[in-house]
Amino acid sequence: MSSASRVICIAEDRPFCETSLRLLLLSLRRHCGDQRVELFYPPADAAFRSWLEQFPGINLNLTAVPGAWGWNVKPQALLALFDRGYDDVLWIDSDVLITGDFRNLFQHLPDATMVVTEEALYGYHQDPDGLRARLWGFRVGRCLPFTANTAVMRATTAHADLFRRWVSLLESPEYRDAQRADWNKRPPHMYGDQDVLTALLASEEFAEVPIRFLRRGKEIIQFFGPYGYTVRERLQNVFYGMPPFIHSQVTKPWLKRSKPKASGRRQSFDALYLQLSPYTISSREYRRELPSAEWLNASSVWARVLRVFGFFYPPLTGLPLAVISDLFAVAKSKLGRDERTRKENISLAAESSRVAATSVASS
């Protein structure tokens, strides 16, 4: 496809995420030049619009993405851009920072190939035996090696039918009801919009869609707290360089941090780790271009010491804490907790399937 038909899509409707939005745009320009971007940001005020004038390739949309609600915006946004005549769209989450030119990753891909990222290393990293597809009642056409994270996602008009199906499931009463529950009470296939996409990609209906995964640690850092950037990934980045994407998941470092309780060791550990995150360290080079940059400062002695001894280099600054986290993860695995969680999820899948079958039979 011609470069004129390609576009980057960014959508955000939360004013408190404007800091990360600015960082994404600044880092995108620094590493990839003036890319064509369709930015959906309805809360944009006069100050932001004035600041945006330095980016000639960005088209600001002040209206919300049609049909989007909450976090469920990606398929709607990409379908809207397909309708505008774009053939090839790269979605990037607003909490992603660009650290290198990524264009070679997408340059020669066939139109039929969809790109998603490997999920962060936590409880929902895998999709055992097509779990999410089975919970939706789909026939499993393939088992994905990882849950499809959509922080960075490439799609073309060849995937329009998949995206329309995705939207239909996000609009279903079952999914909407699940989204009203707390995170830890939602079933795995309705945890969020990307779990629905994972189910579809594993189903027989869309099993022929070629998928290219951006690999965790090698092509994207999925920073998900203590387990988000392992020792192995850090050493890989030391020897082979940083990946072009850093995704700051869960806790956002630019938001005001409350001081952890003295007795909360885990809270203190997490707060320190956040100050040493690759997103925070890499964002420091843009501090003069941000309206507020206090959050980039180290707020504890240990954070200052580890930053200095890590030479302010993202793979090294948090390395001592990553060693502790990895050792804890190994111990946790040896206790069999991960295996029990997997079995519980499979049991849940079987039970949900039986309930669904009973409901269909009785209707």
C-alpha positions, 0 to 999 in steps of 0.5 A: 500500500502507498504511504499516503494510505497509511496513518497512525491512530491515537485516541484519548478522552481523559484530560489526566492523560494529556501528559502521556499524549504529549510525550507520545507525540514528541517521541514519535516526531523525534524518532519517526519524523512528521508522521501522518496521525489522526488524533481523537482528543475531544478535551483538547483546550486552546493551550493544547491546540496551540501546542499541537501546531508544531506537528504539521502531520497531525489532524486533531479530531475534537469529536469522539470516536463514533460508537466508542465507550470507555476503553472500548474504542479501538475497532470503532476508531479504525473502522472510522478511518477505513471509512475515510479512505485509509487502508493501513492503520497503526494504532498506538495507545496514549501511554506508549513512549517511542524510543526508536524508529519502528517503521521497519517493523511494518514496512513490508507486511502483507495486507492480510497480516494483523499486528498485535503485541504480546501481553504483559507478563502477569496472570492474563499473559496466556490464553490456554487452549483457546480459553477465551474463544471457548468461553464465548462459545466459539469453535477454537480454530487455533491457540495463540501463544499469548493474549493479544495485547493491543497497545500497538496494533496494525490493521488494514481494510482486509480486517474490516469484517473482523473489526465489525465482529469485534464491535458487535461483541463489545456491544453485547449485553453480556460484555456490557454487564461484565464491564460494570463489575470490578476487574477481579470479578470479570471472566477472562474472556470479558476482562477487556476489549483485547480479550474479546479480540483474542477470542475472535482471533482464536476462533474458527471464523478468523483462524486464517488471519495471519498474526505478527506479534510484537514480542515482549522485551525485544520489540516492546517493553510491557511495563506492568509493575514488578513483573513487567520488565524482567532481568532477561529482558533488561540484559537483552536490551543492554546487549542489543539495544532498547525496543522502539516501544515502551508501554506504561501499563496499570499505574501511571507515573505522571499522576500524583503519587500518594506516599506509601504507608511505612508498614506497606513493604509492597507499596513502598517497593512498587512506588520505588519501582515506578520511579525507576521504570523505563517509561519514566527514565526515558521520558526525562529527555522531554522534560523541558517540553512538558508543562509539568515535569515534577513527576520525573524527579526521584522522590526518595533517596533509594530512587536517586541512588539507583538512577545514578548507579544505573547511569540513567539507562532504563535497563540498568536503573531498575535492575536490582529490583527486577532481580528481587521480582524475578526471584519472587516469581520463581518461588511463587511458581514453585509453590504451584500457584500459577498452575492452580490459577491455570486449572481454575481458569480451565474449570471456569471455562468448562463450567461456563460452557456447560451453563451456555449449553444449558441455556441454548438447549432450554431456549 
